[in-house]
Amino acid sequence: MRLTRAGEYAIRCALYLSIQGRGVLAKRSEVAAAMDIPGQFLGKIARQLSQAGIIEIVQGAGGGYRLMVPPHNLTLLDVVEAVIGEIFLNDCVAHPETCHRSTSCAVHLVWEKARAQLRETLRRARFSDLAARDTCIAELIRSAEGAAPQPAPLKQRR
């Protein structure tokens, strides 16, 4: 399975809004520039995130996007599945009725286990934790704001 571009952009959008804080209005152009998301694509993704109750879209000249879910309650799974739908690794897991072997197939059991583990990993990844880390996202935001890029901090050796 590979994350779609829409899924990646949705994560970037939600992360930017998480960094700003719940309820803070961010202009669409600001989000697009800071997170390197094409404006038209951002509009489509924002509608999907809004339909899922993750963000609010405020129309008009002073409008933009506002995070509606506290970042500590928002997970990667929430955002990814809001845009691409429920994650399934194989058709037989998504639609077991299409395969008459799915109840006795050893491979089917592996797909189900892998899906469960992936979904659990994404469910544990909270946007509050992601926003708190110094990441490439922070670098994108600094460069979009016109600040000089800062070198990544050196990790101390033990």
C-alpha positions as CSV (number, residue, x, y, z in Angstrom):
1,M,0.0,0.0,0.0
2,R,1.2,3.5,-0.8
3,L,-0.2,6.7,0.7
4,T,-1.9,8.8,-2.0
5,R,-0.9,12.4,-2.7
6,A,-4.2,13.5,-1.3
7,G,-3.5,11.6,1.9
8,E,-0.1,13.2,2.2
9,Y,-1.4,16.7,1.5
10,A,-4.2,16.2,4.1
11,I,-1.7,15.2,6.7
12,R,0.4,18.3,5.9
13,C,-2.8,20.5,6.1
14,A,-3.8,19.0,9.4
15,L,-0.3,19.2,10.8
16,Y,0.0,22.9,9.9
17,L,-3.4,23.7,11.6
18,S,-2.3,21.6,14.6
19,I,0.8,23.7,14.9
20,Q,-1.3,26.9,14.8
21,G,-3.7,25.4,17.4
22,R,-7.3,24.4,17.6
23,G,-9.7,27.2,16.5
24,V,-7.0,29.4,15.0
25,L,-8.0,30.6,11.5
26,A,-5.3,30.1,8.9
27,K,-5.6,31.5,5.4
28,R,-5.8,29.0,2.6
29,S,-2.9,30.6,0.7
30,E,-0.8,30.5,4.0
31,V,-1.4,26.8,4.4
32,A,-0.8,26.0,0.7
33,A,2.5,28.0,0.7
34,A,3.8,26.8,4.1
35,M,3.0,23.1,3.3
36,D,3.8,23.1,-0.4
37,I,0.3,22.1,-1.4
38,P,-1.2,23.2,-4.8
39,G,-4.1,25.6,-4.0
40,Q,-6.7,23.7,-6.1
41,F,-5.7,20.4,-4.5
42,L,-5.9,22.0,-1.0
43,G,-9.4,23.1,-1.7
44,K,-10.5,19.5,-2.5
45,I,-8.8,18.1,0.5
46,A,-10.2,20.7,2.8
47,R,-13.7,19.8,1.8
48,Q,-13.1,16.2,2.7
49,L,-11.5,17.1,6.0
50,S,-14.5,19.5,6.7
51,Q,-17.0,16.7,5.9
52,A,-15.2,14.5,8.4
53,G,-15.5,17.3,11.1
54,I,-11.7,17.8,11.3
55,I,-11.6,21.3,10.0
56,E,-14.0,24.2,9.4
57,I,-13.9,26.1,6.1
58,V,-14.5,29.8,6.6
59,Q,-15.5,31.5,3.4
60,G,-14.8,35.1,2.3
61,A,-11.9,37.5,2.1
62,G,-11.0,36.9,5.7
63,G,-11.6,33.2,5.5
64,G,-9.5,30.2,5.6
65,Y,-9.3,26.9,7.6
66,R,-9.7,26.2,11.3
67,L,-8.9,23.0,13.1
68,M,-12.0,21.7,14.9
69,V,-10.5,18.7,16.7
70,P,-8.0,19.2,19.5
71,P,-4.6,18.0,18.2
72,H,-4.3,15.5,21.1
73,N,-7.5,13.9,19.9
74,L,-6.6,13.9,16.1
75,T,-4.7,10.9,14.7
76,L,-3.0,10.1,11.4
77,L,-5.7,7.4,10.9
78,D,-8.5,10.0,11.3
79,V,-7.0,12.3,8.6
80,V,-5.9,9.6,6.2
81,E,-9.2,7.8,6.3
82,A,-11.1,11.1,5.9
83,V,-9.5,11.5,2.5
84,I,-8.8,8.1,1.1
85,G,-11.5,6.0,3.0
86,E,-11.0,3.1,5.3
87,I,-7.6,1.4,4.8
88,F,-7.6,-2.1,3.4
89,L,-4.6,-3.9,2.1
90,N,-6.4,-6.3,-0.1
91,D,-9.8,-6.7,-1.8
92,C,-10.5,-9.9,0.1
93,V,-10.2,-8.0,3.4
94,A,-12.4,-5.1,2.2
95,H,-15.0,-7.4,0.6
96,P,-14.6,-10.9,2.0
97,E,-17.8,-12.0,0.2
98,T,-16.0,-11.7,-3.1
99,C,-13.6,-14.5,-2.2
100,H,-15.1,-17.9,-1.2
101,R,-11.7,-18.8,0.4
102,S,-11.4,-15.9,2.7
103,T,-12.6,-17.7,5.8
104,S,-10.0,-20.5,5.5
105,C,-7.2,-18.7,3.6
106,A,-3.9,-18.3,5.5
107,V,-3.0,-15.3,3.4
108,H,-6.3,-13.6,4.2
109,L,-5.4,-13.8,7.9
110,V,-2.0,-12.2,7.3
111,W,-3.7,-9.3,5.4
112,E,-6.2,-8.8,8.2
113,K,-3.4,-8.8,10.8
114,A,-1.3,-6.4,8.8
115,R,-4.2,-4.1,8.3
116,A,-5.0,-4.1,12.0
117,Q,-1.4,-3.3,12.9
118,L,-1.2,-0.5,10.4
119,R,-4.4,1.1,11.5
120,E,-3.3,0.8,15.2
121,T,0.0,2.5,14.4
122,L,-1.7,5.4,12.6
123,R,-4.3,5.6,15.5
124,R,-1.5,6.1,18.0
125,A,0.2,8.9,16.0
126,R,-1.5,12.0,17.5
127,F,-1.1,15.4,15.8
128,S,-0.2,17.0,19.1
129,D,2.9,14.8,19.3
130,L,3.7,15.4,15.6
131,A,3.3,19.1,15.9
132,A,5.6,19.2,19.0
133,R,8.6,17.7,17.1
134,D,11.1,19.8,15.2
135,T,10.6,18.3,11.7
136,C,10.8,19.1,8.1
137,I,7.4,20.7,8.5
138,A,8.8,23.4,10.7
139,E,11.4,24.0,8.0
140,L,8.7,24.4,5.4
141,I,6.8,26.9,7.6
142,R,10.0,28.9,8.3
143,S,10.8,29.1,4.6
144,A,7.3,30.1,3.7
145,E,7.4,32.9,6.2
146,G,10.6,34.1,4.7
147,A,12.9,33.2,7.6
148,A,16.3,31.9,6.8
149,P,16.4,28.1,7.1
150,Q,17.8,26.9,10.4
151,P,20.2,24.0,10.5
152,A,18.8,20.8,12.0
153,P,19.9,20.4,15.6
154,L,22.7,17.9,16.1
155,K,21.8,14.8,18.0
156,Q,24.0,14.1,20.9
157,R,25.9,10.8,20.8
158,R,25.7,8.5,23.8
